[in-house]
Amino acid sequence: MRRLLPASLTGRLVVAVVTLTALVAVLVGTSVTLVMRSYLTDRLDQQLTESVGRARADLLRNGFGDDDRRPPPGQSDGLLSLITDGQRAIATYIDTEGDLLAVPSRVQSELADTPADGEAHHHDLPKYGSYRAVAVTEDGLTTVVALPTRDVDETIASLLWWEVLLGLAATVAAGVAGRAIVRHQLRPLREVAQAAHEVTELPLSSGKVDMDVRLPARLTDPATEVGAVGDSLNHLLDHVATSLDARHASEQQLRRFLADASHELRTPLATIAGYAELSRRTPDDAAELDQAMRKVESEASRMSGLVEDMLLLARLDAGRPLEREPVDLTLLVMEALDDARVVDAERTWRLDLPDEPVGTLGDEQRLHQVVTNLLGNATRHTPPGTTVTAGLRAEDDHAVITVHDDGPGVPAPLQRTIFERFSRGDSSRTRASGGAGLGMSLVRAIAESHGGSASLHSVPGDTTFTVTLPLHR
């Protein structure tokens, strides 16, 4: 069946319109034919009833023995009549000339078999054809009158031919008009398809993609079928454009990451190579050799820490699960602050802890790294005498860790990128040790891997880093 239908939607709709038109034409023609046949047959039966009365009156007036009979007034040609009183009978036929003719005995017998119930009955009479007959018995006299159905049959046959011709004409007109209307109504759908085709021609594999292909408002009305498709396509294109922008940003971030990582690794590698060359040239100078080895160890340690940070970020990006054990954040913050106080005595360190312990589920070592990075950031980027406060509180279902300082604050341009990898501030905020700028990105990555978040609020004299984690009671 599918092979017989057109492949295009336009063709299928036109076929549906033509089929429905043909079915309607058949139903209407059949109904009209049945109604018309019923109407004409009723008229013929009415004529039969009237003819019965005229034939009976004529017989009563002229009697059975009148050999020079003429048709009664008002009787039509083709009429067959049979009148009998049980002993005598007279049967006549009115021809097209209006003369009365004798009726064969076989036809008389057929007419005599008509039930005398006053209802019309159908007969196929030899020589005469199709007739309808009515028989009435009154005062011992039976009158049978029959009229041909020829006029009814010819009228119905003519009507059928006209119905066929008009039905075919209506079907052809419906096909032509339907094709034009369907093509016009589906024009918006072709515009939608054209927009989709334009998208397929865009280079989406790499680089920045300017996807400005969108459907106009007239094609995005959800109240219409085509509008619903257009609206969905626009939403899809918006989603694809957002995804492509995110992919491009990720590609750019990866390029920056590789460039920055290469730059950060190049310095310690060059230092190691230089001191290794120095130790080779002065193998007998113990002091020079010891200094070279110390420098090599220092740079190797720095490079090892950088590589470990990048590997940790890579594992977090890959979604590798961390440990999920109960962690006492109160104790963790206290220990991290004590360590910072020992390392840096030039700043004032304070604790702001709740009366009740606050805990979470997570990797204690990584969470300790989060707090240590935040406190180390304050050490490196604030002047001596700055007050640094490590705080912890429970809010609803979250544990909130804060590190606040009253230093000069984070420059506005840096605030937007401080949690990105290899993000560094100006000279006043740069670590004296020449850090790689991965500390804050690790803070955010570890927090998010625990189902939390990291944020910053900073103005001169009031800088607060906030880490939110799920609360575990």
HELIX and SHEET records of a PDB file:
HELIX    1   1 ARG A    2  LEU A    4  5                                   3    
HELIX    2   2 LEU A    9  ASN A   62  1                                  54    
HELIX    3   3 SER A  105  ALA A  112  1                                   8    
HELIX    4   4 ARG A  150  GLN A  185  1                                  36    
HELIX    5   5 ARG A  187  THR A  200  1                                  14    
HELIX    6   6 ALA A  217  LEU A  219  5                                   3    
HELIX    7   7 GLU A  225  ARG A  281  1                                  57    
HELIX    8   8 ALA A  286  ASP A  317  1                                  32    
HELIX    9   9 LEU A  329  VAL A  343  1                                  15    
HELIX   10  10 GLU A  364  HIS A  381  1                                  18    
HELIX   11  11 ALA A  412  GLN A  415  1                                   4    
HELIX   12  12 SER A  427  ARG A  429  5                                   3    
HELIX   13  13 GLY A  439  SER A  449  1                                  11    
SHEET    1   A 6 LEU A 100  ALA A 102  0                                        
SHEET    2   A 6 ALA A  89  ILE A  94 -1                                        
SHEET    3   A 6 LEU A  80  THR A  84 -1                                        
SHEET    4   A 6 LEU A 141  PRO A 148 -1                                        
SHEET    5   A 6 GLY A 129  GLU A 138 -1                                        
SHEET    6   A 6 HIS A 121  LEU A 125 -1                                        
SHEET    1   B 2 GLU A 325  ASP A 328  0                                        
SHEET    2   B 2 GLY A 359  GLY A 362 -1                                        
SHEET    1   C 5 THR A 348  ASP A 352  0                                        
SHEET    2   C 5 THR A 387  GLU A 395  1                                        
SHEET    3   C 5 HIS A 398  ASP A 405 -1                                        
SHEET    4   C 5 ASP A 462  PRO A 470 -1                                        
SHEET    5   C 5 SER A 453  VAL A 459 -1                                        
END                                                                             
